[in-house]
């Protein structure tokens, strides 16, 4: 048998290597799984914190806007709720004032529950210690959808229950990102975000007479903060728009896609804990 020329052997080797490289190239499903896994993993980076914050800002906007159409209350705005309670007490509307204080208590309970879940998961060494709160939020959103489906039949009972449930959900979610990002990012209310955005914009447009960067009087905007706060604010608004339109067209069924999104985000990390027996 004639010997194979070296050039042919080289071509075959290159083709085999190319085929092997193509076969080992990560699939889209694998890349998506890895992204979701890192999003809620116990190993945190600034990048994954901000990605999680951005997604949850969209969720918060959707829940807050859809919730308003459902129960005529914004349930993440504790500043307004506390102020309204004070006004109602002053005007003698004690029942309404008490309802406001209960909403505040529900928000606090939601945040406290998040802290309990995260610390419990940390003590057990769970990979999905942050994912637990997301999974609970998904379940509660489905409960809200179930409550809402029967809202018309039991208005006096279910509307207050729905408001308290939404306040609990907002407290739970806001605490997730606050714990994960060390209070860098908030997702359920935009007052702090807009304030920080305004501060950085003021620094950005400030005219420095002295162009020396090392000068004590030199003012420079933190463009990184500008970007993350702008992103969170934009996604909260987009989530509110989508949530309002979805509730308007679908009713309480609109909670299902949001709950599924949270489940998909939580599933990879919780799956690791299930497989490891934690």
N, C-alpha and C positions, 0 to 999 in steps of 0.2 A: 504494500500500500504506500502510495506517495506521501511524503511528509507534508503536513499543512504549512503553508507559508506563514512566517511570523506576523505579517500584516493582517492576515485573516484571523489569526489567533487573537491579536490585539483588538480587532473589531468585535469579535465574539465576547471577549472579556469586558469591553466597554459596554456592550449591549446588556450583558448579564448584570453589570453593576448598576446601569440605569434602571433596569427592571426591578432590581432589589430595592433601589432608592425609592422608586415609585410605589412599591408595595408597602414600604415602611412609612410613607408619608402619612401624617395624622389625618384622620377623616374629619369632616365638619362636625359630626356628632361628638367625636372625642374632644375636639377643641371647645365646643360649647359646654360639654360636661366639665372640663377643666376650668373654664371661666366661671361657671356657677359654683364649682367646688371652692375655688379661691375666694369667691365673693362672700361666703359665709364661714370660711375656715377659721380655726382658732389662731392660725398664723397670719397676722395682719401686716399690711404695708399701707403707706399713705395712698397709694394708687387704688388698692382694693377698697379702702375705707371710703374714698371719694366715689368710686363706682357704685358701691352699695348705697351711699347717701343720695346719689343722683337718681337711682331707680326708686328708692323709697320716697323721695320727694315727689316723684310722679304719682306713686300710689297714694300718698297723703293728699295731694291735690284732688285726685279722683274721688277718694272717700269723703273728703271734706265737702266738695261741691255736690256730689251725689247725695250725701247725707243731708245737706241743706234743703235740697228739693224734696227729700223724703219727710223730714221732720221740722223744717223751717228753723233750723238752728245750725250755726257753725260750731262744731264741737271740738275744735283744736285751739280756739282763741280764748285762752284762760284769762288774759288781761281784760277782755270785754266782758266775760262772764263774771269776774270778781267785781268789776265796776258796776255792772247791772245789778248784782246782788246788793251792793252798797246803796245804790239808788232806790231799789225796791224796799229795803229796810227803812230808809229815810222817809219814803212815801207811805209807809204802812202796809205795803204789799208783802206780807210776811210769807205767804205760801209760795209766791214766785221767787222771793229771795232765798227761801230754803231749797227750792229746786236748783237754783244756781249754785248754791254751796254743795249740794249733792253731786252736781256735775263736776265741780272742782275736786271733790273727794274721789270720784270715779277715775278722773285723769291721774290723780296721785296714786291710786291703787294700781292702775295700769303700769305706771313707771316702776312702782315697787315690785310688782310681779315680774317685770322684765329683769330687774336686779336679782331677784331670788332665783330665777331660772338660770341666768348667766353664772352666778356664783355657785349654784348647785352643780351645773355642768363643769365648771372649772375644777371643783373639788373631786369630781369623778374622772377628770382628765378627758372629758369628751371632746371630740373633734368638732361637733356641731353645737357647741354651747351657745353660740349666737343664733343658730338656726332654729333652736327650740322656740324662741319668742316669735319668730316669723311664722312657724307652723301654727302656734296658738292664735296668732292674728288671723291667719287664713280660716281657721275653724270658726272664730268669732264673727268674721265677715259673713260666712255662710249662715250662722245663727241669725245675724242681722237681716239677711235676705229672707230667711224663714219667718222671722218676726214681722217683717215688712209686708210679706205676702198676706198676712192676716190683719194688717193694720186697720183697715176700714171697719172690720167687724168689732174690734175691741179698742177703739181710739183712746179712751180715757186710761186704759191700762198699758197698752203697748207703746204709745208715743213716748211717755216718760221712760219706759224701759229701753226703748231704742236710743234715746238721747244718752242715757247713762252708759249703754253698751258702746256707742260710738266714742264717747269721751274716754272710756277705758281703753279702747283700741288705739286712740290717738296718743294717750300717755304711754302705752306699751311700745308703740312704734318709735316715738320720739326718743325714748330711753335707749332703744337698741343702738341707734346711730350715735347718740351722745356717749354711750359707754364705749363703743367700738372706736370712735374717732377722738376720744379724750376731750369731748365737748367742742371740737372744732366745727362740726357740722350739725345743724338742726334741720329737721325735715317737715315738721307738721305746722310750724308757724314761721312767717317770713319777716317779722319785725326786726329781729337781730340780724338776719341775712341782709335786709335792705339797709340797715344802719351801717354794717360793715362795708357794704358795697358803696354807700355814699362817702364813707371815710376814705376809701381807696381812690374813688373818683376825684375827691378833693385834692388828694396828694398827687394824682396824675396830672391835673390841670394847673397845679401850683407852679408859679414862675420863680425859678431859682436865679437870683442875681449872681450868686457865686456858683460857678459850674464845677467847682472842685468837689468830687464825691466824698472826700474825707472830711469836708467841712462839717462842723457840728450843726450848722443851720441848713444843710442840704436836705431837701425833702424828695423822697422817691417812693412811688407807688409800688405796692406788692402786687405785681401782675398775676402771680399765681393765685392769690386770694381773689382778685378781680374775676379770674376765670371760674373758680369753683363756686363763688357766690352767684355769679351770673348764670351758671349752669343750673344750680339748685333752684333759683328763682324761676328760670325759664321752664324747667321741667315741672315745677309745682303748678305753674299757670297752665301748661299743656295738659297735665293730668286733670286739673280742674275742668278744662274745656271738654276733654274726652269723657270724664266722669259725668258731667252734666248732660252732654249729648246722649251718652249711653243710657242714663237713667230716664231721660225724656222719651227715648224710643223703646227701651226694653223693660223699664220698671226695675223692680228689685232683683231681677235675674242678672242685672249688670254687676252685681257683687261676685258672681261666679268667675268671670275671667280674671278679676283682680285676685281673688282667693287662689285660683290656679297658678297665677304668676308667682305668688308667695310660696306655694307648695313646691313649684319647680325650682325656685331659688334655694329652698331649705333641703330638698331631697338628697343631693349628693353628699353633703356633710353628715346628715343624719344616717344615710346609708352606710357610711364608714363606721359609725358607732354601732349600728345594728350588726354588721358583719364581725366586728371585734368583740361583741357581747357586752358593750357598755350601756 
